[in-house]
Amino acid sequence: MSKLRFSTALEVFEAFPAAREIIQAAPTTEPPLSFLRKLVAAADHKDAIGFCAFLMPRRETVWWALQCVQRMQPAGTAADPGLKAAEAWVRDPTDETRRAALALGESGHHANLGTWVALAAGYSGGSMVATHAVPSPPDLTAKTARIAVLTALGRVSEPERDAALRNCVEACIRLIDDESGRTRA
């Protein structure tokens, strides 16, 4: 079954008003994956990555950001505790693993890509504060996942950037593909 929650690109923007501030392309009533492919064809990296982040459910968004960041890291990069915490939450989406990811994200350095992916997992639901209930805004996972992926993309050499972008978009499409391999385009 497809994990695509929206029938049109416009529905994504309606569900997440913050997307209008982040994505410069005007929303359309075309299917989301068609809209996404047009962003890629126009070489609009920031908009394509932002749209991917808002398009998927939170768990898939975290998994997507994790995969993108890992694939763009140079060979031999040391294991990142933030990425490990985010992966632990994706594999076991309990409040305990979410809070562990949030704690690592909050204590991590903002130049560290794993910090942003851990925050994306940590902001996936529940409270943003350990001591009392402060609900996570519904768009915060998408925003922090977007930051992680765009930052990673910015660290890729210019000649490799287009391929890295396409890999990220294809990873998004694979995550929302249905089990039979057909995509709602």
C-alpha positions in Angstrom: 0.0 0.0 0.0 1.3 3.5 -0.9 2.4 5.8 1.9 1.5 8.8 -0.2 -1.1 10.7 1.9 -1.9 13.4 -0.6 -3.6 13.4 -4.0 -2.2 16.8 -5.1 0.8 18.9 -4.4 -1.6 21.6 -3.2 -2.8 19.3 -0.4 0.7 19.1 1.0 0.9 22.9 1.2 -2.6 23.0 2.8 -1.7 20.4 5.4 1.6 22.2 6.2 1.3 26.0 5.9 5.0 26.3 6.7 5.8 24.6 3.4 4.7 27.8 1.6 7.5 29.6 3.4 10.1 27.0 2.6 9.2 25.9 -0.9 9.3 28.7 -3.4 7.5 26.9 -6.3 3.8 27.6 -6.4 1.7 24.6 -5.4 -0.4 23.0 -8.1 -3.2 20.5 -8.3 -1.0 17.9 -10.1 -0.1 14.6 -8.3 2.6 15.1 -5.8 5.2 12.9 -7.5 4.7 14.8 -10.8 5.2 18.1 -8.9 8.3 16.7 -7.3 9.8 15.5 -10.6 9.2 19.0 -12.1 11.2 20.5 -9.2 14.1 18.1 -9.9 13.9 18.8 -13.7 14.1 22.5 -12.9 17.2 21.8 -10.8 15.4 23.3 -7.8 17.3 21.5 -5.1 16.0 23.3 -2.1 12.4 23.0 -3.2 12.7 19.3 -4.1 14.2 18.4 -0.8 11.7 20.5 1.1 8.8 18.9 -0.7 10.1 15.4 0.0 10.3 16.2 3.7 6.7 17.4 3.9 5.3 14.7 1.6 6.0 11.7 3.7 4.7 10.6 7.1 7.1 11.5 10.0 8.7 8.1 10.4 9.4 7.8 6.7 10.7 11.3 6.6 13.3 10.5 9.4 14.3 7.3 7.6 14.6 9.2 4.3 16.8 11.9 5.9 18.9 9.3 7.6 19.5 7.5 4.3 20.3 10.7 2.4 22.8 11.9 5.0 24.5 8.6 5.3 24.9 8.2 1.5 26.4 11.7 1.2 29.0 11.3 3.9 32.5 10.7 2.8 33.9 7.2 3.1 35.4 6.5 6.5 33.2 9.0 8.4 32.9 8.0 12.0 29.6 6.6 13.3 27.3 9.4 14.4 25.4 9.0 17.7 22.5 11.2 16.4 22.1 9.1 13.3 22.2 5.9 15.4 19.5 7.4 17.7 17.3 8.3 14.8 17.7 4.9 13.3 16.8 3.3 16.6 13.6 5.3 16.7 12.7 4.4 13.1 13.2 0.7 13.9 11.4 1.0 17.2 9.1 4.0 17.2 8.5 4.2 21.0 8.4 7.3 23.1 11.6 6.0 24.8 13.6 5.9 21.6 12.1 9.2 20.5 13.1 10.8 23.7 16.6 9.4 23.4 16.9 10.8 19.9 15.6 14.2 21.1 18.1 14.3 23.9 21.0 13.6 21.5 19.6 16.2 19.1 19.3 18.8 21.8 22.8 18.2 23.1 24.5 17.8 19.7 26.3 20.5 17.7 24.2 22.1 15.0 27.0 21.7 12.4 26.6 17.9 12.9 24.2 16.3 10.4 23.2 13.6 13.0 22.0 16.3 15.3 19.4 17.4 12.8 18.3 13.9 12.0 18.0 13.1 15.7 15.9 16.2 16.2 13.7 15.1 13.3 13.0 11.8 15.1 12.7 13.6 18.5 10.1 16.0 17.1 8.0 13.2 15.5 5.4 13.4 18.2 4.9 13.4 21.9 6.3 16.2 24.1 9.3 18.4 23.1 10.1 18.8 26.8 10.9 15.9 29.2 9.5 17.6 32.3 6.0 18.6 31.0 3.8 18.2 28.0 4.7 20.6 25.1 3.4 19.0 21.9 5.7 18.9 18.9 4.3 20.9 16.0 3.3 18.6 13.1 5.8 20.3 10.7 8.9 20.2 12.9 10.1 16.7 11.7 9.9 17.9 8.1 11.7 21.1 8.9 14.6 19.5 10.7 14.9 16.6 8.2 15.1 19.2 5.4 17.9 21.0 7.2 19.9 17.8 7.6 19.5 16.8 3.9 20.2 20.3 2.5 23.2 20.7 4.8 24.6 17.3 3.6 23.8 18.3 0.0 25.8 21.5 0.5 28.8 19.6 1.6 28.8 17.4 -1.6 31.2 18.6 -4.3 29.5 20.6 -7.1 30.0 18.0 -9.8 28.4 15.3 -7.6 25.5 17.5 -6.2 23.0 16.8 -9.0 23.4 13.0 -8.6 23.1 13.3 -4.8 19.9 15.3 -5.2 18.5 12.7 -7.6 19.4 9.9 -5.2 17.6 11.7 -2.3 14.5 12.3 -4.4 14.5 8.6 -5.6 14.9 7.5 -2.0 11.7 9.6 -1.2 9.8 8.0 -4.1 10.9 4.5 -3.1 9.6 5.1 0.5 6.2 6.1 -0.7 6.0 3.4 -3.4 3.4 0.8 -2.8 4.4 -2.8 -2.3 3.8 -3.8 -5.9 6.4 -1.3 -7.1 3.9 1.0 -8.8 3.9 4.7 -7.8 1.0 7.0 -7.8 2.4 9.6 -10.2 
